Structure formats: C-alpha cells, structure tokens
C-alpha cells in the first residue's frame, strides 16, 4: 500500500515538474479581435437592446478556449453598457469565429447617449463612433492568458 502511494506521489511530482518545465517553452499567441460585424439596434423605445458579432481569430496552430469576455460599449464617448460573457467558446487552430454579443443598456445610459450624440451633432469636433473595449481570457490545458482589445466603428 505504501509503495502505491509512493508511485502516485512520484507520478504527481513528475507531472508537476513537466508542467513547470513546459510552461517556459509553451506560449499562447494572443487571439486577435478582427472587428465588429452585423451591428443591430433593437427597438429602442420598447425593448432597448443592441447586438453584434465580435470576430475573434486564433493565430495558433492549436485550438484554444475562450473562457470569458468582458465588453464595454461606448458611443460618442459615453458608455452605453457592458456585458460579461462566461460561456466557453472553442476556437480551432488557425481559424476565426464570430461570437454573438447581445446586451440591454439601461434607459439612463440611453438618455445620456442621446444627449451626448445631440451635443456632438452640433459641435465641430463631433465624434460619431462606437467603441468596443474589453478583455478576453483564453486557455489551453492549464495555461491561460488575458488579452485586452479595443475596436472603433464609424457610425
């Protein structure tokens, strides 16, 4: 019985040693946000919601898993809202996927956005852009990496 415990402990130590040794050689290239596509506003008076597809490309030769994403949306430099996506999304090696994002901003955020847009309409340096900022956490096996992104869209 003691010999099986020693064997299991030795196997565990070898696994930990190999993991530490390989972690220096193994690196995850950051996934690339390729852009925002299919931006669709819902009915802003009855059910204020926005949806879009966030393009994510995996430059690695192996698949990775997107563990979570945090996204903030700004229109005309005022925050419309944010969302956290905790669904795991698998991206195969050397491929791209479109991650659907849907969020419902509060009425106060929509009001602030409308006043900011109205003010920018009459200013000389008006900014009619939407910006999507956030971070993506990807993982492969026991290794993970946090990647920040920012994407601007002309409205």
N, C-alpha and C positions, 0 to 999 in steps of 0.2 A: 504494500500500500504506500509506503514511504517512497519507493522507487518511482511509482506512477506520479506522485506529487512532484518529485524532483524533475521528472521528464516534462511534465506540463509547465513547471516553472522555467525550465531551460528553454522550452519552445516559446514561451511567452517573452522571455528576455531576448531571444534571437529575433523574434518578430519586432519587438520594440527597437532593438539595435538596427535592424534592417530599415525600419521606417525612418529612424533618425538619419541614417546614412543616406538613404534615397531622397530625403526631403531637401538636401542640399543640391542634388542633381536634377530633381524634378521641379519644373516650374510651369505654372499655368499662365499662358499668354492671356491678357485681358480680352474679354469679349468686346465687340465694337457695336455701338448703337448706330445703326445705318440710317435712321431717320424716323420721322413720324409720318404715317400714311393714313388715308381714309379718315380724316378728322370729320366727325359728325356731331353737330349740336342737336340735342333733342328739342322737344317743345319746351321753351324756356319759361313759359307762363304757367303751365300745368305741372310739368314734371321736369325741373331743370336738371339735365344730365348731359354730359359730354362723353364721347367715346372716340377712340383712335387706336390704330395698330402701331406698336412700337417695334421697329425692326431691330433684331439682335443677330449678329454674325459671330460664329465661333471660328477663329483662325487656327485653332489647334488641330492636330491630326487625330485626336481622340475626342470622344464625346464628353461634355460637361453638363452639370445640372445647375440650373438657376434656382437657388434656394429661396431667395426673397428679393423683392424690389421695393424701394421707396421712391415715389414720384411726386413732385410738386409741379403744378402748372401755374404759370404767370402769364397774364395777358395785359399788355400796355403797362408793364412794370408793377402790376398789382396782383396779389395772389388770388387765384380763383379757387384753389383747393389742392388737396393732396390725398394720396392713397398709398396703402401698403399692400403689396401682393405677396402672400406667403405660399402660394401654390408652387410646387416643384415643376419646373419645365425642363425637359431634356432636350439638349441641342447636340445633334450628331457632329462628328468631326468635319471640318471644312464645309460647313453649311450655315444657312441662315433661316431664322423663323420669324414670324410675326406674332407678337404677344398682344392679345386684345386687352385694352385697358378701358374701363368704364368707371366714371365717378360722378357723384352728385354734389355739387357745391351748395353751400347754404345760401339763403336769399340775401343775407347781409353781404356775403362775398360777391354775389352777382350785382348788387346795388353799387358797391364800391367800384367794381369793374366797369359798370356802365358810366358812372360819374367820371372815372379816370379816362375812359375812352372818349367821352364827350369833351373833356378838357383837352385831351391830346389832339382831337379833331381840329380845334381852333388854334393850337399852338404851332409855332414854326418848326419846332423840333419834335413833332408828334411821332410816337413810336407805335406802329400798328403791327406788332409782332407778338407771337405767342412763344413762350419759352418753356421747355420741359426739362426739369433738372431732377437729379436723383442719384441713387446708387443701386448697384446690382451686386448681390453676393452669389458667386459661383463656387462650385466644389467639384472635386474629383477624388474619390476614395476618401481619405482623411484630410486632404488638403483643401483649403478654401481661400478665396481672395475677394476683397471688396473693391469694386470699381465705381468711380464717380463718373457721371456723364452730364452733358448739357447740350441741348439741341434747340435751335431757334427756327421759327417758321414765320414767314411773311404772310400776314393775313390780307 
